[in-house]
Every structure is written in C-alpha cells, then in structure tokens.
C-alpha cells in the first residue's frame, strides 16, 4: 500500500531531520518549486532552523535572478533573511545579505508605486536612499547593490549619475562581467552607444591586460559600427568593424576561454562590414569578406549580425548586384559558393538560373564549339536545379524552373519535365487556394507567376515540340488566366495557333546547333525572363539598386501636399508607384527608370511623389538630427515614401478595386478625380529591363526650367508644409550662413507649432553633436511638446551646463514625469560645490519641512 503513496506526500511525511536530503534530491531533478515547498513545510514545524531559512532566502533570490520570476519575490527573500539575522544576530554575512535583499525588494516596489504628490515621492526617494546607504555599509563592493542602485537611479531620470557610478565601479573591478553588461545595456537603452568606444578606450588604457575589458571594448566597437551602418555612414562603419575584429582577437589571446564568444562577435562584425561595403558599392570588398566568412567559419553563414542580416543573404544580394551589371560569371561564382555551404534550395535555384544565362549567352555567340560548350553548361544548370527541387519539392517556382531547362534547352527527358510542370501547377494552385480571398499581392503574385509559367511552359512543350496546338492553346489560355503579369509571347502564340501556323518539330527530333536551317523559334527574351522569375522569384533577394545619379525632380512628401502645391502653381501632380515586396520581374527596371533622364523629362515641371512601401534604411534621422535620405530614391526619406505609398494605394483601391499588382506600377498623374497612367509601361520595360544598358535620352534642349524661389523669411518657411520649404528650414538649422540665420529658424519653429516643426524640435533637443544647439531649443521649449526630449537631454548630459536648460524645460512642462526627475535631482544629484553637505542635509531633514520647501 505504501508503494502507492505519491513522492511529494512521502517528502511531506519525512522527518524534519531529513529535509536537506530531500531538497538536494529535488534540486538535482530541477524541481526548485517543490524543493521550496519542502523547506517551507519543514519551517512550519521547525521555525528556528536558521540553516533552512538561509536556504529559502537564497532559493527565492535565485528564482528572480535565474528563473525570471517577478522581482516582488525579493520581498519574501528579504523576510527569510530577516529570520536568519534574528536567529543569528552576530552573523555579518547574513546581515549583509538581508540588507541587499531589502534594497532590491524596495527598489522593485518603488518602481510600481503611485505617488500622489511630490512630498510622498520625496519620502520614498529618501527611504530607498537610506537602504542604499545601509546595503553599501554592510556589503561594500557588492555588485547586486550597485546594480539595484543603478536601475533605480535610471528610473528616476538620473541615468548620468548611474553611469558615472558604474564606470567608477568597473575601474575598480574591471573583471566584473555583470557590471560591463549593465554598462553596455544602459547605453543602448538610452541610445547613446556612440559613447562606449571612448569609455572603453580609457578602460583598456588603464587595464591593458584584462581580457574582460578587451572583450567589451570589441563589443562596443561592433555597436559603434552598427550605429554607423544604420545611419548610412559606410566608411565609419567599416572602420568600427575593423576595430572590433582586432580587439576581439586580442581578447582571445589574453584569455583563450573567450575564444568562442569573441569569434561570434568577430563574425558578426565581418558580416556587417561586408554589408557596409555593398552599401558603399564596393562589391569586390564585400565579396572578399563574405567568401572569407564562408571559408573560415561556414557555420556562421546563416547567423545574423547585429542588424539582423546574414552572410548568406549578403551573397545572394551580391549575386543580384553582379547580375545587374551583366557580370553573370561572377554572379554564378558567389551563388555557387553560397549554395555549396548552405545547401539551400533557393541558392541552388539561383545557381541553375545563372548557369542557364551563361549557357544562353554562349550559345548565342556563334563561336566555334559554342553549341557543345553551351550544352555542357545547361547540363550543369540542370544538376543545380535538380538539387533545388530535391530540397524543396513543395516550391512551385523551383519545380517549374527545373523543368524548363529540359523544355527549352536539353530536351532529353521531356516526359519528366511534363510531370514536373504538372506538379508545379498542382502545388501552386493548392497554395493559392490556402491564401483565401483577396490575399496580399506580395504573397499571391509569386505563386501565381510560378503557376502561370508552368502553364506557359507546357504550352510551349505541346506547341513547339509535340506539334499539338489544340492542347497547347488550352495551356496558354490557363497561363493568362493566372493574372500574373503581361504575357505577350503567350498572346502571340495563341494568335499563331488560331491562324493555323505550325508549331515546330516533332517529339522525336533532337535540337540542332543554331545554323541553317534555323531551328524552331526559341522563347523570346521576355518569355524566358518571365519563366525564370528573375533570380528564383519568391525566394531571392530583390536585386540591388543601380543609381547612376540623382535626377532633378521636384519631390514632395505626400499626395495631399503635391495636389495642393500643383493646384497653387497651375502644374501637374505625379505619383511614381512601386509595389512593395519585390513583386514580379519589374522591380529592377522600375529602379533604373527612376534614375534616368527619361523619368526626369516625364516629371519636368510636375510636383512628384515616390510611393514605395518598402523601407531601405534603418532610420530616418541620424543621432546628430540630420535626415537620412532613401538610397534608392535620393529625394525623400523612407518614412515619407512609405506614407505616400499608403496614400496612393488607397486611391488605387477606390478606383481600380482591392488588388495591387503590376498594373499599379509606374508613373501616374494624380487629380482630384483619380489616377491616370502616363506612358506605356511595356515600352519602358523594353528600354530599362534588367540586363540592358541605359538607353538615355539626350538632355532637353533649351534653358533649364527654373524652380520657384524659396522664401527668405524663416516664419514663412515654418508655416509651410511643403518638402522644399522644410528642407530649407533644416539647412538653416544645421548649416546656417550665420548665427542669426539659425536663431531666426529656431524662433520660427518654436512660434509655429505643427507636426513637422515639432518633430524637428524633438530631434534637435535629443541630438548630442551640438550641445549649444540643443540648449537653444530647450530654452524655448513649449509645455505642450511634453517631457520626453528634455528628460532624454537631462539623463544623457555630461555637465551642469548641459543639464540646466533641460531642467528649466522640465519645470515649464510640469507633468508628473518632469516633476519626478526635477525632485529626484534636487534630492540626490544636484550640482553643488564639493563638501557642502547639501545632499546629506536633505536626507536627514524633517520630511514635513522638506515637503513644504518642495511645494514652494
């Protein structure tokens, strides 16, 4: 009968003397909650067991530190330590542990306390301060005390004081990993990580042989590189990443136990450095660095850098960049290197596609032996495609692409190709059905395009190779019905069938070299590119931009403003729209068209917006407050063209229906009544499609069109919502011709509230590159702007002179957060002459008198 009693009940029935053995067994089994229950049961019978109280206190603290439990559990730990000190009053270690636990519990409850007035807030601040003093006295040098105080000070708006204390503590105990981690985390949380390299430069100079300091110095360099990369400062990013790599290797040399973590950060930095090189259009350096990562540490190929990118993604993007430059051999080389390391289906599909391009170019050259060389290349292409289809049989694009190399080139297994094409259709149509009614076009189109391509390829097979026009026509019609882009070649084939034109050779004939008599007509360039989906369609990265120059276009940042300005000037409003998500083969030519003189002439005299729903930068402003322009457009920020895309698409849906597709791409004139296309996009595609050089038109003859002169009065600029006026106002702030010009611009911003002007004021108050500029903005801070930016300025200031304007601004704001920060600084951290005892007197003052003084 006893064998049926549950284990937990047996433990409860055990004698008090056995509690330690029971707890040890539960701890080894990972049952910490059951172990705590066992000790609590024991303490109900033996409340004077100091050892059990000590175990319980430590276990409860572990629940918070390691188990992710609420910090409120620390109150229970503090109570357990109090029992230990009551039973062992002379135990210094227990007294210290109790003081630390009380402090940690008090700081946790302080954060969740609602203070009704400044006096109650001041009492709580002084109460926590008293516990800090107690814990420091009983547990000098305790990291837990320092961390509790650090987070408490930061919550009060005294991050500058907290950081100063952390730096001082690290200087004394440089090997404390926990302190370094908090120092870094706090800088990142406050968005001031650019200060870390200097701080760690000083620490490395003071502790040159400390591996922990060296490791965190390298990590700080990586963070500095990430910040520069986010702000499109590519050269600065590359230099910071190089420092990271060198410093991490020094840390490994000082202490080999750091080798693994140092290698991880080093590979993050090298991956990110290559991305910065690609952003700077240094493709050769990007290729060297990414291929080196693959060769030295292939397991890191698909691990993310600090900005969430991988070397594998980078090599895919690099292959697209080479392909856009018509360097298909290099594109194939980097794609193969990636595929051999990652064994990814889309990577192998890209290899197959690029080899097919090389084979097609070789075959078209007409050189002696070209046909045999091309065929061997097509065989290699088919092997790559087959590997891709083996890895991803559920991807209709990959299955289709594997089949088409047989249909258009090898033609030695047409039965197998037909089975694959039918399989691509089956899988794709199932996936389309799963998407349901009216799915996002970025999800629908790639699948629909693969299905349409498979129908098109079956039509080609039956019409050109099996001489069965009736069946071919059915497949061609189904291809068009997939609504997956213009298929002019398919339409031409249907017309040829209806006219009774023969399709081509019979099934049994072998393909012949391109010599008289001419073989059956191969697919057109358009048909071929539609079939391949341009670099594996859905799974490939959108190919990188190729910006020749910045076109001279009158950009505006919203459709509403464009219409308003166009009406006032008696000109046109144009919208250039690009479907987000890299839908279809049109992405590259849309980008090339945007930076051509053809587009510049089409938009001449018009107020133009770019409607593009994809973000191409990480941020819209740098830490110094300046704008980061979209690298793919050049005239607006990403936030602006994303907002324009939402406006355009709302108009499109109201006029054309719910679906956004290739038909919505291109240049449109915008009127109060709707949208009207300008020009035939197919003609534009033929001129700017991928693989072709720019076919630029000559510069327009005659005198250049003059833009409207900008107002000289800053107030007029501040009242306007126009993009050119806003840019001019920012120029006067950041690059003034005189101090008076800047002062006038700041006064105009403060005097004319608007969403745009207020956003700029917040950016100026938060920037740290020019403290005098921030002080000028804070001196004129309006209460309705809120306390966020003055609080940030207060927390991140380095001197009393920098803090004073922020404190004054907070006093004018007068909200709860502002009052808390001002009161806390008065109590704990106001700048005073050394040794005047003001803080100590405030701490020991009668609280009623203190409250009265605060009220005054």
N, C-alpha and C positions, 0 to 999 in steps of 0.2 A: 504494500500500500504506500509505503514511504517513497518508493521509486516514482510514484506518480505526482509527487509534490513539485510544483514549478521551482526553477532555480532561484528566482527572486524571493519566493517565500522562504526557501531554505536559508537564504542570506539573512532575511529579517529575523528568522528564528535562531540564528547563530548567537553565540555568547558575545558579550562586549569585548572580551579579550581577543577575539578573532577578527575584529573589524579591519585591521590593517591588511591581513592576508586576503580577505575578501576584496578589499579595494584594489590591492595590487593586481589581483586576477582580472577584475573588471577593467582596470586601466590598460592592461596588456591586450584585452579584447576590444579596446576602443570604446567602451561603454562608459563615457565620462559622466553622463547624466545619472546612470544607475549607481555609479560609484558615489556621487554626491548624495543621492538618496540614502545610500547605505550609511554614510557618515552622519547625516542628519538624524537618522534613526538611532544610531549609537549615542549621539549627543543628547537626545531626549532622555536616555537612561543615565548617561554619564556627563552631565553638563560642565563638570570641572576638568575635563580632559583637554589640557592645553594643546597637546600634540594634534588631536583631532580638529580643534578649532583652527590651528595653523594650516593643516592640510586643506580644510574647507576654504579658508581665505585665499590660499594660493590657487586652488582649483577654480574658484569663481573668477579670479583675475585672468586665468588662462582662457576661460570661456569668452571673455571680452577680447583679449589680445590675439587669440588664435582661432577661436570658433565663430567670430563675427556676431556675438551676442550684443544686445543693447548695452550702452555704457551705464545704464541705470543699475545693472547688476553689480557695478562697483560699489554701490551703497551697501549691498549685502556683504561684499568682501570687507569693506571698512568696518562693518559691525562685527564680523568674525575676528578681525584684527583687534578690535577693542576688547573682545573677550579674552584674547591671548594676553594683552597688556594688563588686564585686570587680574588675571591669574598669575602673571609673571611681571610684576611692576618694574623690576630692575633689568629686564631684558632690552638692551639697547636696539638690537636688530628688530625686535617686534615693535618697539615704539616708533622706529623709523618707518617700517613697513606700514604701520597704521596711519601715520601722518601722510605718507604718499597716497595711500588708498583714499583717505578722506579728501585730499586735494583733488584727486582725479574724479571722485564722485561729485564733489562740489562744482567743479568746472563743467561737468556734464549736466547737472541740474540748472546751473546758471544759464546755459545756452537755451534751455526751454522755459525759462521763467519770464512771465509777462510783468513788466514794471509799470506801475500806474503813473508814477511821476519821477522827476529827477532825484528826489530825496531817497525813494526806495531803491532806485537804480544805484545811487551812490553808496547806500548801505551795503548792497550786495557786492559791489566792486571792492569795497574796503574789507568785507568779510572774506572774499576769496584771496585778497592780498595777504590778509593775516594768515591764511592757511598756506600760502606760498612761502611766507617767512618761516612758519613752523616747519614745513617739509624741508626747506633748504637747510635749516639749522640741524634737524635730526638726521637728514640723509644728504649730506653735502656731496655734490658731484653726481647725483642721481639723474640718469638720462630721462627717467619717467617724469620726474619733477620738472625738468627743463621742457620736455615736450608738452606736458599739460599746461605749463605757463605760456608756451609759445602759441598753442592753438587758442588759448583764452585771450591773449593779447591781440591776436589777429582778428578774433571775433569782435573785439571792441573797436576795431579800426586803428589799432596800434601795430600794424604789421612791421613798420620800420623799426620799432623798439624790439619786436620779437626777432627780426632778422639780425639785429645787432647782437642780441644775446646769443643766438645760435652761432654766429661767426666767432664770437669770443670763446664759446664752449668748444668748438671744433679746433680752434687754435691751441687749446689746452689738451684736448683728447682727440687728435687727428684720426685715430683708428676706429672711431665710433661710426659704424655703417649706418646705424639708425639716425644719427644726427645729420649725416650727409644727405640721407634720403629725404628727410623733412626739409632741409635747407633747399634742396632742388625742387621738391614738390611745392613749397610755398612760393618760390619764384615763378614757377609755371602757373600756379593758381592765380597769382597777381598779374600775370602777363608781363613780367619783367625779366624773362630768362636771358635777355641780352646782357644782363649784368653779371651772370655767372662766370663767364670766361675770365673777367678781371679778378673776381673774388678768388677763383681757383688758381689763377696765376700767382696771386700773393701767397696762397696756402702752399703751392708747390715750391715757391722760393723759400718759404720758412721750413718746409718738411720735404726736402728733395728725395728722400729715400723711403717715403711712406707709400706703399702700394695702393692703399685705400684712397688717399688724396689724389694720387696719379690717375686711378681709375675714374673717379668722379670728375676730374679735370677733363678727361677724354669724353665722358658723357656730356659734360657741359658744352664742349666743342661741338658735339653732334646736335645738341639742341640749338646752338647758335646757327649751325648750318641749316637746320630745318626752318628756323625763322627766316633766314635769308632766302631760302627756296620758296617759302610761302609768299614772300614779297617780291619774287622775280628778280632778286639780286644774285644772278647766277655766278658771277665771279667771286663774290663774298662767300656764297655757299660752298663753292669748290675749295676755297682756302680753308674754311672752317672744317670741312670734312677731312681734308688732308691732315690738319692738326689732330683731329680725333683719332685717325688711324695711327699716327706716330705715337700719340700719348698712350693709347691702349696697348701698343706693343711694349712700351716702356713699363707699364703696369704689370704685364705678364712676365717681363724679365725680372722685375723686382720680387714678384711672388707668383710662382707657377700655378698656384691654386686659382688664380684669377684668369687663367688662360681661356677657359671655355666661355665665360661671360664676356671677356674682352674681345674674343673672336666674334661673338654675336653682335656686339656694338660696332666693331670694325666693319663687318659685312653690311650692316645697316648703313653705315656711312659711305661705303664704297658703292652700294646700290644707289643711294641717293645722289652721290656725286655724279654718277653716270646720267641720272635723270636731269641734273642741272646742266650737264654738258649738252644733252639733247635739246633742252630748252634754249640753250645758247647757240644752237645749230652747229655744235662741234660734234658731228656724228662719228668721226673717226675716234675721238677720245671716248665717247660713250660706248662704242663697240669694244674698244680695248678693255675698258673697265668691266663691262658686263661679261665678256667672254672670260676674263680673268677670274671673276667670281665663280662662273660655271666650272672652270678648270680646277681651281684651288679648293673650293668648298661647294660641290654640286648640291649638297643637301640644303643650302641656303637659297637656291634659285627661286623658290616659291615662298620664301619667308618675307614678310613685309618690312620696309624701312620705317622710319619714324613718321612718315606721312602716308602710310598705308599702301605703298607701291612695292612691286617686286622686280627682281632682275628678269624673271620670265616675261612679265608684262612689258618691261622695257625693251627686251629683244624683239618682241612682237611688234611694238611700236617702231623700233628701228628698222625692221624689215619693211614696214609700210613706208617709212621715210625714203629708204633706198629705192623702193618700187616707184614712188612718186617722182624720183629723179631718173627713172628709167635705167637704174643700175640693178637689173634683175639678178645678175650673178651674185652680187654681194647680198642682196635680199635673200636669196636662196641659201647662201652660206650661213648667215646668222640664224635663219629659221631652222636649218638642219641642226646646227649646234644646239639650239634650244630643244628641238624635238628629241634628240638623242639623249639629253639629260633628263627631261621631264616625262618623256613618253606620253605626251598629251595628245588627244585626238585632234584638236584644232591645230596644234603645232604641226602635226604630220599632214593635215589637210593643206596648210599653207605651203609646206614643202612641195606637196604634189602640184598645187596650183602654180607655184613659181617655176618648177621644172617644166610644167606644161608650157608656160610662157617662153622659157628658153628654147624648148623644142620647136615651138611655133615660129620663133624668130629665126632659128637655124634653118628650118625647112623653107622659109620664105626667102632666104638669102640667095638660093640658086647656085651656091658654090658647089664644086665637085665633091661628091661624097656627103653632101648636106643631108640627103634623104636618109641614108643609113645612120648618120650621127643623130639626126632628129629622132629616129625611131628608137634608138637606144636610150635617148633622154626620156621619151614617152614611156618606155618600159620602167625606168626608174621612177617616173612620176606615178605610174600605176601602182608600184610597190608601196610608195608613201601613202597614196590614197587608200590602198587596201588595209594598211596598218591602221589608219584613222578609222575606217569603217569597222574594223575588228574591235577597236577600243570603244566606239560609240555607235552601235547599230541602231540606236533609238534617235539619232540626229538625222532628219531628212536631208539637210543640206549636205552632210558628209556622204551619205549613201548615194545621193544624186551625183555628186562630184566624182565619186569613184566610178560610177557607171559611164559618165560622159567621156572619160578618157578612152574607153573602148569604142563608144559610138563614133566619136569624131576623129580618132587617131589610130588606135591599134586594130580594132575590128577583128580580133581573133577569138572572141568569146561574146558574141552578140546575144546569145541566149542568156548567159549570166548577167549581162548588162540589162536586159529587159526585166529580169527578175528583180534586180536591184532598184530599177526605176519604179516598178510597181510597189516595191516595199517602201520606198521613199514616199510615194503618194499615200499609201495606207497609213504609215506612221504619222505623216504630216497632217492628214485630214483628221485623224483621231486627236491630235494635239490642238488643232483649230477648234474642234467641237468642245474640247475641255475648256477652252478660253471663254466660251459662252457668248452672249450677245454683246456686240459693240465693245470689244476689248480695246485696251490701249494700242495704238497703231505701232508703237515701238515693239510690242510683243507679237502682234498679229502679222505684220508685214514680213519679217524674216522667214517665218514658217510658210506663209502663203507664197512667197517668192520661190522657196525651195520646191514646193508642190507644183507651182506653175512651170518652173524649169524642168521638172521631171516629166510633166505632160508634154512640154515643148520638145524635149529630147526624144521621147517616144514617137512624137510626130515626125521628127527628122529621121529616126530609125526606119519607120514604116514608109515614109515618102521617098527618101533618098537611097536607102539601102535595100528595101524589100519591095519597092515598086507597088505599094498598096495605098494609093492616095485616099481611098474611102476611109480606111482606119486612121490614116494619118490626119485627115481633116477633123475627125472626132477628137483626137488628142489635141490638135492645135486650138480648137474651139474651147476645150476644157482649160487649156493653158490661159487663154484670155479671161475666162470666167473667174479665175482666182483673184482678180483685182490686185495684181502685184507688179504694176509698172507698165510702161509702154512697151509693146512687143511688135515693133514694126516689121521685123523679119517674119514673125508668125502670120501677121496680116498679109504680107506679100506672098507667103507660101499658100495661104488659103485662096487667094485670088488666082495664083498659078494653077492650083488644083481645079478650081471652078472653070478656068479657061482651057482645061484639058492638057496642060503641059506635062510632059513625063517627069517623073521624079529623079531617076538615076539608075545606077547599076543594080543588078540583082544580088541576092544574098551571097551567092557562091563566089563572086568576084573578089579578088584581093585588091587593096589600094595600090596605086601605082605612083611612081615619083612624079613631081609636078613638071611634066614635059608633054609636048604634043603627042597624041591627042590629049586635050585637057581632061583631067578627072572631073567627077561631079563637083558642082559648086560647093566649096566649104562654107561653114556658117559665117555670117557677117561678123565684123568686129563687135557690133552691138549685141548680136545673139551670143557670141562667145563670152563676152563680159557679163551679160545677164545670167548665163548658165553657171559661171563660176561664182557669182555672187561677190566678186572683188575681195580677195583675201579671206575666203571662207565665211563671208557674210556675217551671220549672227555671232559667231564665236570670236571673231578677230577684233582687235582694237581699231577704232576709227583711225584712218591714216592721217598722219600729222600734217599740219599746215605747211603751206609753201608761200609765204608772204614775200612778194617782190618789193613792195614799197607801200607806204600809207597813201591811199587815194585821197584826193581833195574833195571831200563830200561834206555837206552841211548836216552833220549828225544832230539828232535830237534824242532825248532820253525817254519819251513817252509818245504814244499816238495822240493823246489828247493835246499835248503841247505842240506837236507837229501840225495838227489840224488848226490849232489856234493861231500859230505863227504864220502858217501858209495863208490862212484867210486874211490876216492883217497885212501881209505883204503882196497878196494877189498872185501867189505862186502855187505850186503843187505840193502835196504831201505824199511821200512814197514810203512803203514798208518792204524791206527785204527779209523774207521769212525762210527759216531753215528748220525742218522737222528735227526735234531732239532725238537722241538715242542712236544716231548714225544709221537712220533708216535708208536702205536702198543704195544703189551704186552711184547716186548723185552727190554724195557728200563732198567728194574731192573737187568736182567741177564747180560746185556752188562756192567753195572757198576760193578757188582760183579766179572765178568770175568776180568775186567781191573786191579783189585787189588788182583789177585790170583797168586800163583806160576805157574799155568798153562800158564797164559799170560806171566809171566816173562821168562819162558823157551821158549815159542814160539818166543819171541823177543830177545833172547840171542844173543849177538854179532851184532845185527842189529841197524841201525840208524832209530829211530821210531818217528813218529809224531802222535799226537792226533788231529783228525779232528772232532770237535764238535761245531756246530753253535750256541749253547746257552750260554749266559753269566750267570755265577754262582756267581760272585762277583760284587760289585757296582763299583769298581775301580781297576786299575792295579798297582797303587803306593800309598803308604801312604804319609801323609804330610811330613814325615821325609825322603822321597825319596826312601824308600825301596820297593821292589816288593811285591805284594800280589798274592801268588800262588793260582791257582784254587783249591778249596777244594775238588772237585770231581776227580781231576787228580793228583795234587801234584807236578808235574814236570815242568809245564808251567803256564803262566798267561792265563786269559780268552781271552785277545786280541790275544794272539798267537794261541790258538787252534781254535778260530773263523776264523782267517786268513787262517789256514790250511784247515778248512772245505771248504772255498771258492775255494782253490786250488784243493782239492780232487774232489769236485762236478763238477768243470769244466772238469776235466779229465774223470769223470764218464759219464757225458753227451756226451762228444765227442766219447766215446767208446760204451756206452750202450743205449744212447737215452736220451730224455729230463727228464724222470720221476725218481725221487729219492724215493725209497721205502725201505721195509725191506731187499730187496736183496742187498742194498748198505751198510748195517750194517755189521761190523765185521772187521777182520784183513786181509789186502791185502799187497802183495808185489808190490812195485812200480818200474817200469822200464821205460826206455825211450820210450818203445812201448806202455805202458798202465798199467793196473791193473790186478793182478792175485790173486784170493782168496786163503787164507791159512787155510785149515781145513774146516770141515763141521759144519756150524753154528747150525744145529739142534742138533748135538751131544753136542755142547757147551751149548745149551739151556737146555737140559735134565740134565746137571750137575749143572748149575748155575741159573736155573729158580727160580722165587720168591717162597718162602715157603720151600726151601730146605737149609740145612746147607751146608757150603762149603765142597766140596769134593776135598780137596787139594792134589796135588801130593807131594811126599817127595822131599826134597831138592836135586838138582842134585848131583850125586856123583863126586868125583874128586875135583881138585883145582878150586877155583873160577876164572872166566875169568877176566883178568886184563884190565882195561881201559887204553887208551893212556895217557901218562903222559902230564900234562899241561905245556905249555911253561913258563919259568921263566921270560923271558923278557916282560915287560909291553907293549912295542911297538908291539911285535908280537901278543899279545892278542888284542890290539886295532885295528890292521889291519884285524883281522879275523872277519867273520860274524857268526861263529858257536855259538850255545847256550852255551855249556860248557865254552868256552872262555869268552863269555860276562858275565856269572855268576861269573867266577873267577875274572874278572876285577872289577865287582861291590863289590865282597867280599873285595878286596884290598882297595877299597874306603871307605866302611862302617865299616869293621872290619880289619884294617891293622895290620900286625905284628909289624910294626914300622912306624914312621912318614915318613921315607924315602920311604917305600913301597907305602904309599898313594901319596906322592909327585910324584913319578915315574908314578903312574897310572893316575893322573890328567894331567901330562905333555903329556902322550901318548894320552889321549883323545883329548886334545887340538891340538896336532900335526897331528892327523889323522882323518880328517873330514869324517863322514859317517852318514847316517840317525840314526843308533843305537847310535853311540857315541854322536851325537848332542842331541838326546832325553835324554840321561843320563845327559849331561851337563845342560840342561834346568831344569831337576828335581833337580839337586844338587844346582843350583842357587836359586831355589824357596823354598827349604826346610828351615825350621826355627829352627830345632832341634839343629843344629850345625852351629852357625854364622861364626866360623873360616873356616869351610869347604866351606860355600857359598862365603866368601871373597876370598878364594884361587881360586875358579872357576872364579869369576868375574874379578880377577886380570889378568887372561889370556883370557878374553872374546874376541872372534873374531867378527869383524863388521858384517860378513855375518850371524851370528847367530841371528841378529835382536835385537830390543829393548824391546820385551815383558817381558822377565825374569828380566833384570836389572830394568825395570820400576816397576815390582812387588816387587822386593827387595827394591827399593827406597821407595815405598809407605808404605811398611809394616815394615820398620826399626824402631828401638826404640832409636837409639842413633846416634850421628855424626860418631862414629867409624864404625857402620854398614852401614851408608849411603855412606861413602866415596868411597868404591870400586864400588858401583852401579853408582855413579855419574861419576866416571872415565870410567866405561864401556860404559855408555851412550855417553860420549864425543867421544869415539872411534867409536861408531855406526854411529852417525851423521845424523840420519834420522829426519824427521820433529817431530815425537813424542818425540824423545830423546831431541832435541833442546828445544822444548816447556817446557819439565819438568825441564831441567837444568836452563833455563832462569827464569822460574817461581820461582824456589827455590832461585836463586840469588836475585830476587826482593823481595820475601816475607818471606822466611823461612830459609835462610842460617844460619848455626850455628855460632853465634858470641858471644862475651862476652856481658853480660847483660849491657844495658845502653849505648852502644857505638853509638846508633843513626844511624846505617848504613841503616836500612830499611827506616827510616824516610827521611834520606838524599836522598836515591834513589827515594822515592816517590815525592820529591819536586824538583828533579834535572831537568834541562832543557832536554827535550826529545831528542834533536839533539845530545847533549853531551852523553846522556845515550846510544843512538843507536850507536854512534861511539865507545864508550867503549865496548859495546857488540860485535861489529864487530871485535874488536881487540882480 
